Amino acid sequence: MTEPVISLHEVSVRYATGRETVTALDKASMDVLPASSTAIVGRSGSGKSTLISVLSLLRSPASGSVRALGREIGHLSDSDLSRLRSTLVGTVFQSFHLDPTFSAADNVMLPWYFGSGGSRRVARARALEVLEVLGIADLARRLPGEMSGGQRQRVAIARALFTAPPLLIADEPTGNLDEDTALQVSDALYALPGTVGSAVVVVTHDTQVAKRAERCISITRGTLNYHDAVKPGARGEGV
């Protein structure tokens, strides 16, 4: 059986708000397999952001367990967890967060500037490689201000892929794009499991974007609901 990139088992997350305790995630179980695509949909306040923070290893659950790259995170020190997080996940946001003074290639290389290792020559070659995967290698020397919104988001996706993470999480990646561009960008994201092997998890309000994924999970009041033929039962079952 294929080992999940990340697995949540009966995960609950609670917040104290004054005298009340709010359950943001309620016994959520979810396996993300390598080279898979998943869309997560839900209203504001449904628990999407909390789920993403757990999948990104930024938040530990109040109960339940999280296993990433074969390691139970509850047993890890803060430094080990930080190293695992940097190895596991690349993130794409609604806002592109590109440096306006950097070319596309230099924006993709930002992890190298912050110490991901290797020579500049190797880092630039890697940046050009992932720009090619996204179909925008010809934009390598352009500044963000010289690109369309869809092109800027593709650069942001390429940057998230720079370190070859096994998991890419995209949080409302098409929220700032028009309808046609949103579908083009979502198609580029959902192609990544086949082209680079990363698992892709997309959080979206757009049903057209969501239905392009291999599976869709809706979240309501912290409870996950599966909308395809495969639903996890026991721990370790594929999704």
C-alpha beads as a LAMMPS data file, in Angstrom:
LAMMPS data file: protein, C-alpha beads

239 atoms
238 bonds

1 atom types
1 bond types

-500.0 500.0 xlo xhi
-500.0 500.0 ylo yhi
-500.0 500.0 zlo zhi

Masses

1 110.0

Atoms # bond

1 1 1 0.000 0.000 0.000
2 1 1 1.310 3.464 -0.889
3 1 1 2.396 5.525 2.116
4 1 1 0.455 8.811 2.295
5 1 1 2.399 12.037 2.049
6 1 1 0.395 13.167 5.057
7 1 1 -2.304 11.429 7.076
8 1 1 -4.753 12.870 9.591
9 1 1 -6.506 10.453 11.933
10 1 1 -9.408 11.630 14.121
11 1 1 -7.893 15.110 14.326
12 1 1 -9.719 17.730 16.384
13 1 1 -8.686 21.361 16.850
14 1 1 -10.374 23.643 19.369
15 1 1 -10.149 27.356 20.096
16 1 1 -11.052 29.141 23.311
17 1 1 -13.141 32.256 22.639
18 1 1 -14.026 33.968 25.882
19 1 1 -16.041 31.488 27.912
20 1 1 -16.713 29.215 24.954
21 1 1 -14.642 26.601 23.160
22 1 1 -15.090 26.358 19.396
23 1 1 -14.316 23.103 17.595
24 1 1 -12.698 24.126 14.302
25 1 1 -11.963 20.533 13.243
26 1 1 -13.996 17.615 14.550
27 1 1 -12.384 14.143 14.324
28 1 1 -11.110 14.760 10.795
29 1 1 -9.476 11.817 9.017
30 1 1 -7.766 12.350 5.688
31 1 1 -4.952 10.718 3.688
32 1 1 -3.151 12.591 0.934
33 1 1 -1.451 10.135 -1.399
34 1 1 1.565 10.963 -3.576
35 1 1 0.773 12.454 -6.986
36 1 1 -2.903 13.045 -6.161
37 1 1 -5.131 16.119 -6.437
38 1 1 -7.700 17.194 -3.857
39 1 1 -10.012 20.208 -3.682
40 1 1 -11.336 21.445 -0.336
41 1 1 -14.449 23.619 -0.326
42 1 1 -16.456 25.238 2.433
43 1 1 -17.985 28.484 3.629
44 1 1 -16.028 31.057 5.596
45 1 1 -15.628 29.822 9.151
46 1 1 -16.160 26.177 8.178
47 1 1 -12.665 25.114 9.260
48 1 1 -10.797 25.268 5.938
49 1 1 -8.007 27.483 7.244
50 1 1 -7.569 25.286 10.304
51 1 1 -7.395 22.161 8.151
52 1 1 -4.757 23.783 5.934
53 1 1 -2.706 24.832 8.968
54 1 1 -2.710 21.211 10.192
55 1 1 -1.797 19.850 6.749
56 1 1 1.025 22.426 6.603
57 1 1 2.288 21.289 10.044
58 1 1 1.746 24.793 11.388
59 1 1 -0.781 23.699 14.015
60 1 1 -0.851 20.642 16.245
61 1 1 -4.222 19.031 16.997
62 1 1 -5.870 18.970 20.400
63 1 1 -6.516 15.274 19.829
64 1 1 -5.907 12.718 17.125
65 1 1 -2.682 12.209 15.199
66 1 1 -0.864 13.545 12.165
67 1 1 1.687 11.496 10.251
68 1 1 3.834 13.149 7.568
69 1 1 6.362 11.415 5.316
70 1 1 6.068 8.382 7.543
71 1 1 6.739 10.269 10.790
72 1 1 4.320 10.869 13.658
73 1 1 4.634 14.593 14.267
74 1 1 3.503 14.417 17.895
75 1 1 6.849 12.835 18.765
76 1 1 9.009 15.494 17.086
77 1 1 10.901 18.361 18.672
78 1 1 10.194 21.893 17.430
79 1 1 13.413 21.907 15.375
80 1 1 12.672 18.503 13.825
81 1 1 9.121 19.600 13.034
82 1 1 10.425 22.760 11.385
83 1 1 12.819 20.747 9.225
84 1 1 10.067 18.313 8.256
85 1 1 7.757 21.202 7.353
86 1 1 10.387 22.764 5.085
87 1 1 10.853 19.405 3.353
88 1 1 7.178 18.528 3.067
89 1 1 5.187 21.436 1.752
90 1 1 5.184 24.274 -0.764
91 1 1 2.454 26.897 -0.483
92 1 1 0.619 29.103 -2.974
93 1 1 -1.630 31.960 -1.841
94 1 1 -4.393 34.061 -3.345
95 1 1 -2.046 37.049 -3.442
96 1 1 1.033 36.236 -5.453
97 1 1 3.604 37.670 -2.983
98 1 1 6.189 38.267 -5.702
99 1 1 9.042 40.719 -5.208
100 1 1 8.328 43.492 -7.747
101 1 1 12.046 44.204 -8.212
102 1 1 12.929 40.561 -9.000
103 1 1 12.568 38.830 -12.346
104 1 1 10.367 35.744 -12.614
105 1 1 13.415 33.490 -12.302
106 1 1 14.735 35.337 -9.248
107 1 1 11.292 35.165 -7.607
108 1 1 11.274 31.406 -8.154
109 1 1 14.772 31.260 -6.654
110 1 1 13.712 32.967 -3.388
111 1 1 14.107 29.718 -1.382
112 1 1 17.732 29.646 -2.538
113 1 1 18.285 33.240 -1.397
114 1 1 16.979 32.193 2.016
115 1 1 19.411 29.307 2.248
116 1 1 17.994 26.237 0.516
117 1 1 21.537 25.325 -0.558
118 1 1 23.509 24.738 -3.743
119 1 1 25.210 27.125 -6.143
120 1 1 23.497 30.031 -7.860
121 1 1 24.026 28.337 -11.222
122 1 1 22.232 25.185 -10.052
123 1 1 19.473 27.253 -8.429
124 1 1 18.859 29.240 -11.617
125 1 1 18.746 26.050 -13.658
126 1 1 16.146 24.685 -11.235
127 1 1 14.128 27.917 -11.496
128 1 1 14.101 27.684 -15.292
129 1 1 13.107 24.029 -15.060
130 1 1 10.007 24.705 -12.970
131 1 1 9.092 27.753 -15.055
132 1 1 9.185 25.417 -18.055
133 1 1 6.872 22.978 -16.245
134 1 1 4.387 25.849 -15.811
135 1 1 4.741 26.851 -19.463
136 1 1 6.299 30.272 -18.808
137 1 1 10.053 29.780 -19.262
138 1 1 9.945 32.639 -21.790
139 1 1 9.038 35.004 -18.924
140 1 1 12.154 34.231 -16.879
141 1 1 13.606 37.750 -17.211
142 1 1 10.350 39.680 -16.845
143 1 1 9.372 41.627 -13.746
144 1 1 5.981 40.919 -12.123
145 1 1 4.665 44.280 -13.318
146 1 1 5.181 43.126 -16.884
147 1 1 3.016 40.016 -16.448
148 1 1 -0.694 39.235 -16.362
149 1 1 -2.334 37.984 -13.175
150 1 1 -2.363 34.414 -14.433
151 1 1 1.333 34.596 -15.314
152 1 1 2.195 35.979 -11.877
153 1 1 0.308 33.140 -10.209
154 1 1 2.187 30.596 -12.325
155 1 1 5.451 32.155 -11.152
156 1 1 4.212 31.804 -7.565
157 1 1 3.402 28.139 -8.219
158 1 1 6.856 27.616 -9.737
159 1 1 8.422 29.151 -6.609
160 1 1 6.445 26.740 -4.413
161 1 1 7.816 23.866 -6.511
162 1 1 11.437 25.041 -6.376
163 1 1 12.414 22.675 -3.542
164 1 1 10.452 19.770 -5.084
165 1 1 8.033 19.377 -2.150
166 1 1 5.943 16.183 -2.080
167 1 1 2.907 18.297 -1.095
168 1 1 1.759 21.580 -2.621
169 1 1 -1.050 23.460 -0.871
170 1 1 -2.803 26.239 -2.781
171 1 1 -5.039 28.490 -0.676
172 1 1 -7.620 30.208 -2.922
173 1 1 -5.056 30.407 -5.754
174 1 1 -7.588 31.683 -8.311
175 1 1 -9.362 34.213 -6.092
176 1 1 -7.749 37.222 -7.810
177 1 1 -8.217 35.924 -11.359
178 1 1 -10.973 36.186 -13.951
179 1 1 -12.990 33.057 -14.737
180 1 1 -11.075 31.898 -17.812
181 1 1 -7.668 32.528 -16.240
182 1 1 -8.784 30.807 -13.022
183 1 1 -9.578 27.626 -14.934
184 1 1 -6.268 27.761 -16.792
185 1 1 -4.326 28.151 -13.544
186 1 1 -6.311 25.389 -11.845
187 1 1 -5.618 23.067 -14.788
188 1 1 -1.907 23.859 -14.417
189 1 1 -2.082 22.999 -10.717
190 1 1 -3.961 19.751 -11.237
191 1 1 -1.460 18.688 -13.906
192 1 1 1.402 18.780 -11.375
193 1 1 0.813 15.305 -9.877
194 1 1 1.428 13.873 -13.329
195 1 1 4.310 16.140 -14.349
196 1 1 6.346 16.537 -11.131
197 1 1 4.742 13.978 -8.797
198 1 1 3.693 16.397 -6.054
199 1 1 0.359 15.892 -4.324
200 1 1 -1.784 18.994 -4.786
201 1 1 -4.397 20.264 -2.306
202 1 1 -6.428 23.270 -3.473
203 1 1 -8.698 25.280 -1.168
204 1 1 -11.303 27.117 -3.224
205 1 1 -14.753 28.706 -3.220
206 1 1 -15.020 28.115 -6.978
207 1 1 -16.971 24.951 -7.788
208 1 1 -15.603 24.942 -11.349
209 1 1 -12.073 24.845 -9.959
210 1 1 -12.986 22.220 -7.342
211 1 1 -14.544 19.733 -9.743
212 1 1 -11.343 19.559 -11.804
213 1 1 -9.597 17.750 -8.934
214 1 1 -9.534 13.963 -8.633
215 1 1 -11.601 14.260 -5.471
216 1 1 -13.430 16.967 -3.580
217 1 1 -13.848 17.314 0.181
218 1 1 -16.318 19.778 1.636
219 1 1 -15.998 20.930 5.205
220 1 1 -18.946 22.003 7.353
221 1 1 -18.483 23.100 10.958
222 1 1 -15.192 21.266 11.115
223 1 1 -16.525 17.995 9.689
224 1 1 -15.110 16.570 6.442
225 1 1 -17.474 15.226 3.784
226 1 1 -16.179 13.251 0.811
227 1 1 -17.681 13.622 -2.648
228 1 1 -16.191 10.793 -4.647
229 1 1 -16.181 7.007 -4.549
230 1 1 -13.189 6.664 -2.232
231 1 1 -13.545 7.572 1.428
232 1 1 -11.106 6.650 4.200
233 1 1 -12.300 4.245 6.838
234 1 1 -9.547 2.740 8.907
235 1 1 -6.231 4.519 9.348
236 1 1 -3.908 4.162 6.351
237 1 1 -6.659 3.537 3.807
238 1 1 -6.123 5.367 0.550
239 1 1 -8.137 8.397 -0.479

Bonds

1 1 1 2
2 1 2 3
3 1 3 4
4 1 4 5
5 1 5 6
6 1 6 7
7 1 7 8
8 1 8 9
9 1 9 10
10 1 10 11
11 1 11 12
12 1 12 13
13 1 13 14
14 1 14 15
15 1 15 16
16 1 16 17
17 1 17 18
18 1 18 19
19 1 19 20
20 1 20 21
21 1 21 22
22 1 22 23
23 1 23 24
24 1 24 25
25 1 25 26
26 1 26 27
27 1 27 28
28 1 28 29
29 1 29 30
30 1 30 31
31 1 31 32
32 1 32 33
33 1 33 34
34 1 34 35
35 1 35 36
36 1 36 37
37 1 37 38
38 1 38 39
39 1 39 40
40 1 40 41
41 1 41 42
42 1 42 43
43 1 43 44
44 1 44 45
45 1 45 46
46 1 46 47
47 1 47 48
48 1 48 49
49 1 49 50
50 1 50 51
51 1 51 52
52 1 52 53
53 1 53 54
54 1 54 55
55 1 55 56
56 1 56 57
57 1 57 58
58 1 58 59
59 1 59 60
60 1 60 61
61 1 61 62
62 1 62 63
63 1 63 64
64 1 64 65
65 1 65 66
66 1 66 67
67 1 67 68
68 1 68 69
69 1 69 70
70 1 70 71
71 1 71 72
72 1 72 73
73 1 73 74
74 1 74 75
75 1 75 76
76 1 76 77
77 1 77 78
78 1 78 79
79 1 79 80
80 1 80 81
81 1 81 82
82 1 82 83
83 1 83 84
84 1 84 85
85 1 85 86
86 1 86 87
87 1 87 88
88 1 88 89
89 1 89 90
90 1 90 91
91 1 91 92
92 1 92 93
93 1 93 94
94 1 94 95
95 1 95 96
96 1 96 97
97 1 97 98
98 1 98 99
99 1 99 100
100 1 100 101
101 1 101 102
102 1 102 103
103 1 103 104
104 1 104 105
105 1 105 106
106 1 106 107
107 1 107 108
108 1 108 109
109 1 109 110
110 1 110 111
111 1 111 112
112 1 112 113
113 1 113 114
114 1 114 115
115 1 115 116
116 1 116 117
117 1 117 118
118 1 118 119
119 1 119 120
120 1 120 121
121 1 121 122
122 1 122 123
123 1 123 124
124 1 124 125
125 1 125 126
126 1 126 127
127 1 127 128
128 1 128 129
129 1 129 130
130 1 130 131
131 1 131 132
132 1 132 133
133 1 133 134
134 1 134 135
135 1 135 136
136 1 136 137
137 1 137 138
138 1 138 139
139 1 139 140
140 1 140 141
141 1 141 142
142 1 142 143
143 1 143 144
144 1 144 145
145 1 145 146
146 1 146 147
147 1 147 148
148 1 148 149
149 1 149 150
150 1 150 151
151 1 151 152
152 1 152 153
153 1 153 154
154 1 154 155
155 1 155 156
156 1 156 157
157 1 157 158
158 1 158 159
159 1 159 160
160 1 160 161
161 1 161 162
162 1 162 163
163 1 163 164
164 1 164 165
165 1 165 166
166 1 166 167
167 1 167 168
168 1 168 169
169 1 169 170
170 1 170 171
171 1 171 172
172 1 172 173
173 1 173 174
174 1 174 175
175 1 175 176
176 1 176 177
177 1 177 178
178 1 178 179
179 1 179 180
180 1 180 181
181 1 181 182
182 1 182 183
183 1 183 184
184 1 184 185
185 1 185 186
186 1 186 187
187 1 187 188
188 1 188 189
189 1 189 190
190 1 190 191
191 1 191 192
192 1 192 193
193 1 193 194
194 1 194 195
195 1 195 196
196 1 196 197
197 1 197 198
198 1 198 199
199 1 199 200
200 1 200 201
201 1 201 202
202 1 202 203
203 1 203 204
204 1 204 205
205 1 205 206
206 1 206 207
207 1 207 208
208 1 208 209
209 1 209 210
210 1 210 211
211 1 211 212
212 1 212 213
213 1 213 214
214 1 214 215
215 1 215 216
216 1 216 217
217 1 217 218
218 1 218 219
219 1 219 220
220 1 220 221
221 1 221 222
222 1 222 223
223 1 223 224
224 1 224 225
225 1 225 226
226 1 226 227
227 1 227 228
228 1 228 229
229 1 229 230
230 1 230 231
231 1 231 232
232 1 232 233
233 1 233 234
234 1 234 235
235 1 235 236
236 1 236 237
237 1 237 238
238 1 238 239
